[in-house]
Amino acid sequence: MMKSKLQTQSDVLVRDIIYFDLEKTISIASQLEGGLRQEMQSIIESENRVETRFEVGVPKLVGSDAEKSKADRTSQSETKIAHHDLLVRVEEILFERGGALDLNTSIAQLGEDIEQVRSQLSQTMYVRVEGWALVQDYNQVKKLMKSLKPLQEFASRASLHQLAEMPEYKELLAQIENLKERLKHVKDAREKKQIRDGLHELEKTKQQLDDSTKQEWLPDWQIEGIETLIDSFMPNRIILRLFPLSKEPQFQIVANLKRGSFIDKDIDNFLFAYSSQPNVKLSVIGLITSIPDVEGHPFFPLQNDNRDASNPNDLLSIETAFDEVFNVLVNIEQIGRFSSYPNVTIYPLALYRTIQGKD
């Protein structure tokens, strides 16, 4: 591997691989190094060993469940080892052949200048970068939106219960009950009016206190709108936003993480261990796919279309109508991509935490 100030094979103690796109990495490896074909076949066999081993066997034999469980654990361990070996090998080849950039090394040499960093990225195919991370699972947001109303009601009832236990509130209730009882026995109209006025003020105070316990974090129309946006533009999406420049947080490396490519298939385990905003830095390596210009996309194939489409029965008119729809769609899809200047988008191969040894 091409050595860098950030990371060499000798000073990496361990990698906690969080996410690994096996199929994409194998595709790249097969193009870079023909000699890896046999190794890749072994990796694929490790990935599928549990399924094939027991589909052709006789699972009804005594002890077969225990044997399957043991083989399952063994296969998973072998697969994770293969993941690490393949990742290291692909990184080595990419850096040896000049196809990848260690962005942190460039930043250490050139400083935290966004334009210089973007210029460096525009001259390479793959990038490896470490930084502070946000992992945004939009299924979690949708789940929260669906639970928000019951949670609001629970919070309101809890606050009301807490209020009801306060001595001042109990005293207020006692005063209200006392005035109501007095009102039943008073005959004088003037005295009745005074009691009613006092009772009204106390009940008004009680209502204000009760209202203060009501929780409304978002109105229904906003909850429904957020759910619609997620369903339309970010279904099942997990966005990684990585910040390599501590002084320029507006610059981000953005990636979409496939749910099925997490090493631990239950992403909740990752979120519990690291949280959606880890307080340790993470590393990602991936193919650079978008470096948006400050003025937007440099080519607009349909913007200056001067063809005559005035005849509603003409095929050209129908084509133009669809072109306009797709123009709108291109703009709308940016909502869910976060691919805008100065961000750089990558197709991630792996996300991991690097734990380095001491010198």
Secondary structure, DSSP 8 states (H G I E B T S, - for coil): ----SS--TTTEEEEEEEEE-HHHHHHHHHHH-GGGHHHHHHHHHHHHHHHHHHHSS-TTSTTHHHHHHHHHHHHHHHHHHHHHHHHHHHHHHHHHTT-EEEHHHHHHHH-S-HHHHHHHHTT-SEEEEEEEEEEEEHHHHHHHHHHHHHHHHHHHHHHHHHHHTSHHHHHHHHHHHHHHHHHHH---HHHHHHHHHHHHHHHHHHHHHHHHT---SS-HHHHHHHHHHHHHH-TT-EEEEEE--TT-TT--EEEE--GGGBSSS-HHHHHHHH-SS-SS-EEEEEEEEE---TT--S--TTTT-------TTSHHHHHHHHHHHHHHHHHHHGGGT---TT-EEEEEEEEEEEEE---
